Amino acid sequence: MSPLKLALRFTLELCALAALAFWGAHVDASRAATMTLAILAPLIAAFAWGMFVSPKAQIRVPGMMRLSIELAVFLAAAAGLVAAGEIGWAIAFSAAVVVHELWRLAELRR
């Protein structure tokens, strides 16, 4: 993977975690619930990413399952932004994910 693509991927990973935390903090619930969600949502996503998707994943899964987990994290982040009322950011994040995935696909086909 090229350094630029790696940088984009890492930025998307961090943005996904931030989006999940933002969603958790903006859920219409008690303060304790929002704080819990703001901490647990990105923590669970980071755990899943580290276990199955990262280059040093603890559990190796087939390519399509790995891609499904990756896209589930990104989709959850975009959905969280929509749920928090940040439609524009959700569209921008989703567009960046699509660009990254198409770029990765184009690189794999070479």
VENGIPE-V712820 format. One record per pair of residues at least 12 apart in sequence whose C-alpha atoms are under 10 Angstrom apart, sorted by the first residue. I is the first residue (numbers start at 1). J is the second residue. If there is no record, write none. Layout:
[[I,J] [I,J]]
//
This chain:
[[1,104] [1,107] [1,108] [2,104] [2,107] [5,100] [5,101] [5,103] [5,104] [6,100] [8,96] [8,97] [8,99] [8,100] [9,96] [9,97] [9,100] [9,101] [9,104] [11,96] [12,74] [12,77] [12,93] [12,94] [12,96] [12,97] [12,100] [13,45] [13,46] [13,49] [13,70] [13,73] [13,74] [13,77] [13,97] [14,42] [14,46] [15,74] [15,77] [15,78] [15,93] [16,42] [16,45] [16,46] [16,73] [16,74] [16,75] [16,76] [16,77] [16,78] [16,80] [16,81] [16,93] [17,38] [17,39] [17,41] [17,42] [17,43] [17,44] [17,45] [17,46] [17,73] [17,74] [17,76] [17,77] [18,38] [18,41] [18,42] [18,77] [18,81] [19,38] [19,41] [19,42] [19,74] [19,76] [19,77] [19,78] [19,79] [19,80] [19,81] [19,82] [19,84] [19,86] [19,89] [19,90] [19,93] [20,37] [20,38] [20,39] [20,40] [20,41] [20,42] [20,43] [20,44] [20,45] [20,73] [20,74] [20,76] [20,77] [20,78] [20,79] [20,80] [20,81] [20,84] [21,34] [21,35] [21,36] [21,37] [21,38] [21,39] [21,40] [21,41] [21,42] [21,43] [21,77] [21,80] [21,81] [22,34] [22,37] [22,38] [22,39] [22,41] [22,42] [22,77] [22,80] [22,81] [22,84] [22,86] [23,37] [23,38] [23,41] [23,42] [23,76] [23,77] [23,78] [23,79] [23,80] [23,81] [23,82] [23,83] [23,84] [23,85] [23,86] [24,36] [24,37] [24,38] [24,39] [24,40] [24,41] [24,42] [24,80] [24,81] [24,83] [24,84] [25,37] [25,38] [25,39] [25,41] [25,84] [26,38] [26,80] [26,81] [26,83] [26,84] [26,85] [27,80] [27,83] [27,84] [28,84] [41,76] [41,77] [41,80] [42,73] [42,77] [44,73] [45,69] [45,70] [45,72] [45,73] [45,74] [45,76] [45,77] [46,73] [48,69] [48,70] [48,73] [49,66] [49,69] [49,70] [49,73] [52,65] [52,66] [52,67] [52,69] [52,70] [53,65] [53,66] [53,67] [53,68] [53,69] [53,70] [54,66] [54,70] [67,101] [71,97] [71,98] [71,101] [74,93] [74,94] [74,97] [75,90] [75,93] [75,94] [75,97] [77,90] [77,93] [77,94] [78,90] [78,91] [78,92] [78,93] [78,94] [78,97] [79,91] [79,94] [81,93]]
//
